[in-house]
Amino acid sequence: MNLIGLVLALPGTSYFSNYEVFVARKRLGKDGTILIKLVYEFLPYQRRLSEYDLKNAKVYKLTVVRDATCDETLAQMLRPQTDESHPGKQYSIDPDLLGPNDPTSLLACYRTTADEFRKAVAKAR
């Protein structure tokens, strides 16, 4: 999996789990890839995925779980945040990194956690 960019990061809470949303590229077989939505869940005492230096990172085998309830189109993910009840930081992604993808095609949603990322980093050492 290759992270393309952070789309949404809500302000953290000190009592409940938090999350960040990314657009990522998932490898399909030897030569193919698809764009996916990746939701990274973490607890208040754990690091955000966006706090890691992932531009020069190794390739990690990250365990993810498919969650069809949060599938979205690329256009929905990249539209400006208008919900004032959940103020968050909306990030922009360079369209060149997305390639020739149809903004109306549905991106499959996958979830992972800070614990799963920590395990993947430990295995890669």
C-alpha positions in Angstrom: 0.0 0.0 0.0 1.3 3.4 -0.9 -0.2 6.5 0.8 -0.9 9.3 -1.7 -2.1 11.9 0.7 -4.0 12.9 3.9 -7.6 14.0 3.1 -9.1 14.6 6.6 -7.7 14.9 10.1 -10.2 15.7 12.9 -9.0 17.4 16.1 -8.0 14.8 18.6 -9.9 14.0 21.8 -8.4 12.9 25.0 -11.0 10.2 25.8 -12.1 8.5 22.6 -10.5 7.0 19.5 -9.5 9.4 16.7 -9.0 8.9 13.0 -7.4 10.3 9.9 -8.5 9.6 6.3 -6.1 9.0 3.5 -6.2 8.2 -0.2 -3.9 5.3 -0.9 -2.8 3.1 -3.7 -3.3 -0.6 -3.2 -1.3 -3.1 -5.2 -3.2 -5.7 -7.2 -1.1 -8.5 -8.3 2.2 -7.8 -10.0 1.5 -4.7 -12.1 -1.9 -3.3 -11.2 -3.0 -0.8 -8.6 -6.2 0.8 -7.5 -7.0 3.8 -5.3 -8.6 3.2 -1.9 -9.8 5.1 1.1 -7.8 4.3 4.2 -9.1 5.2 7.7 -6.4 5.2 10.3 -7.8 4.9 13.9 -5.7 5.8 16.9 -6.1 6.4 20.6 -5.1 9.7 22.3 -1.8 8.4 23.5 -0.8 7.0 20.0 0.8 8.8 17.1 -1.1 9.9 14.1 -0.1 8.2 10.9 0.5 11.7 9.5 3.2 12.3 12.1 5.4 9.6 10.7 7.9 10.4 7.9 6.3 8.2 5.3 7.8 9.7 2.1 11.0 7.8 2.6 9.5 4.9 4.5 10.0 1.2 3.8 7.1 -0.8 2.4 5.2 -2.3 5.2 2.7 -5.2 5.1 -0.1 -3.5 6.9 -3.2 -5.4 8.0 -6.4 -3.7 7.0 -10.1 -4.5 7.3 -12.6 -3.9 4.5 -15.5 -1.7 5.6 -18.0 -1.1 2.9 -20.0 1.3 5.1 -17.5 4.0 4.5 -17.0 3.7 0.7 -16.9 7.1 -1.0 -16.2 8.5 -4.4 -12.9 10.4 -4.9 -15.0 13.5 -5.5 -16.8 13.1 -2.2 -13.5 12.6 -0.4 -11.9 15.7 -1.9 -14.8 18.1 -1.5 -14.4 20.8 1.1 -15.6 20.0 4.6 -18.9 21.8 5.3 -20.0 20.0 8.5 -19.4 22.5 11.3 -20.3 20.0 14.0 -17.1 18.1 13.1 -14.5 20.7 12.3 -11.5 19.1 10.9 -8.5 20.0 8.8 -9.2 19.3 5.1 -6.0 18.6 3.0 -5.6 19.0 -0.7 -3.9 16.3 -2.8 -2.0 16.9 -6.0 -4.2 15.6 -8.8 -1.1 14.4 -10.7 -0.6 11.8 -7.9 -4.1 10.4 -8.4 -3.5 9.5 -12.0 -6.3 9.1 -14.6 -8.9 8.0 -12.1 -12.6 8.8 -12.5 -13.6 11.1 -9.6 -17.1 9.5 -9.6 -15.8 5.9 -9.2 -16.3 4.4 -5.7 -13.2 3.9 -3.6 -13.3 0.9 -1.4 -12.8 1.8 2.3 -10.3 0.0 4.5 -9.6 0.5 8.2 -6.4 0.0 10.2 -5.2 1.0 13.6 -2.1 2.4 15.2 -1.5 -1.0 16.8 -1.5 -2.7 13.4 0.9 -0.1 12.0 3.2 -0.5 15.0 3.2 -4.3 14.4 4.0 -3.8 10.7 7.0 -1.5 11.5 8.3 -4.1 14.1 8.1 -6.9 11.5 10.0 -4.9 8.9 13.0 -4.5 11.2 
